[in-house]
Amino acid sequence: MKRTSWVALAALVGLIGYVVWASLRLGGVRCEVCIEFDGRQACRAVDGESERDAREAARTNACALLASGVTDSMACGRTEPSRVDCRPRP
């Protein structure tokens, strides 16, 4: 193999390694959020770097199951969660 092929292969392996490492990193906070919307309830747990990030991501994930369409998604996103449980990761 040519030298450029080895360099390209090394760069590709490095990039794949970084993507795997970044996706497997655990966040500092885990939040579980339950939302009741339109007569249904959904709960989702998310790890995040901060409590705010984890809470918003969990709310978005829960609303994705409950709402259909832009209007419902926006209304669900403004709904106060029925339960929020945030804890630091060990």
matplotlib code that plots the C-alpha trace (Angstrom):
import matplotlib.pyplot as plt

x = [0.0, 1.1, 2.0, -1.0, -3.3, -1.8, -2.2, -5.9, -6.5, -5.0, -7.1, -10.3, -9.6, -8.9, -12.1, -14.2, -12.5, -13.3, -17.0, -17.3, -15.6, -17.7, -21.0, -20.2, -19.2, -21.6, -23.1, -22.8, -26.5, -29.3, -32.9, -36.1, -39.1, -42.8, -45.3, -49.0, -50.3, -53.6, -54.7, -51.6, -48.4, -44.8, -41.6, -38.0, -34.6, -31.6, -28.0, -26.6, -23.7, -25.9, -29.2, -30.9, -29.6, -30.7, -34.1, -34.9, -33.7, -35.9, -38.9, -38.3, -38.1, -41.2, -43.1, -41.9, -44.0, -47.1, -47.4, -47.9, -47.3, -45.7, -48.6, -48.9, -45.1, -44.9, -47.9, -46.4, -43.0, -44.7, -46.5, -45.2, -43.8, -45.8, -42.5, -38.9, -36.1, -32.5, -29.5, -25.8, -24.0, -21.7]
y = [0.0, 3.6, 5.9, 8.1, 5.1, 4.4, 8.0, 8.1, 4.8, 6.1, 9.3, 7.3, 5.0, 8.1, 9.7, 6.6, 6.2, 9.8, 9.4, 6.2, 7.8, 11.0, 9.0, 6.7, 9.5, 9.8, 13.1, 14.7, 14.6, 12.2, 13.5, 11.7, 13.8, 12.7, 14.8, 14.5, 15.9, 15.4, 12.7, 10.6, 10.4, 9.7, 9.5, 9.7, 9.7, 11.5, 12.1, 15.6, 17.8, 20.1, 19.6, 22.1, 20.3, 16.9, 18.2, 19.9, 16.9, 14.5, 16.9, 17.0, 13.1, 12.7, 15.2, 13.4, 10.4, 12.4, 15.2, 15.1, 18.2, 21.5, 23.0, 20.0, 19.8, 23.5, 23.1, 20.0, 21.7, 24.4, 21.9, 21.7, 18.2, 16.1, 14.7, 15.7, 13.6, 14.8, 13.2, 13.6, 10.7, 8.7]
z = [0.0, -0.7, 2.1, 1.5, 1.9, 5.3, 6.4, 5.1, 7.0, 10.2, 9.9, 9.4, 12.3, 14.5, 13.4, 14.1, 17.5, 18.4, 17.4, 19.5, 22.5, 22.3, 22.0, 25.0, 27.4, 30.3, 31.2, 34.6, 35.3, 34.6, 34.5, 34.2, 33.1, 32.9, 30.9, 30.7, 27.4, 25.6, 28.0, 27.7, 29.7, 28.7, 30.8, 29.4, 31.1, 29.5, 30.6, 30.0, 30.9, 33.0, 34.7, 32.4, 29.3, 30.6, 31.6, 28.3, 26.3, 28.4, 27.9, 24.2, 24.0, 26.0, 23.8, 20.7, 21.8, 22.8, 20.2, 16.4, 14.3, 15.1, 17.0, 19.4, 19.8, 20.8, 23.2, 24.8, 25.2, 27.2, 29.4, 33.0, 33.7, 36.1, 37.5, 37.3, 38.9, 38.4, 40.0, 39.5, 37.8, 40.1]

ax = plt.figure().add_subplot(projection="3d")
ax.plot(x, y, z, "-o")
ax.set_aspect("equal")
plt.show()
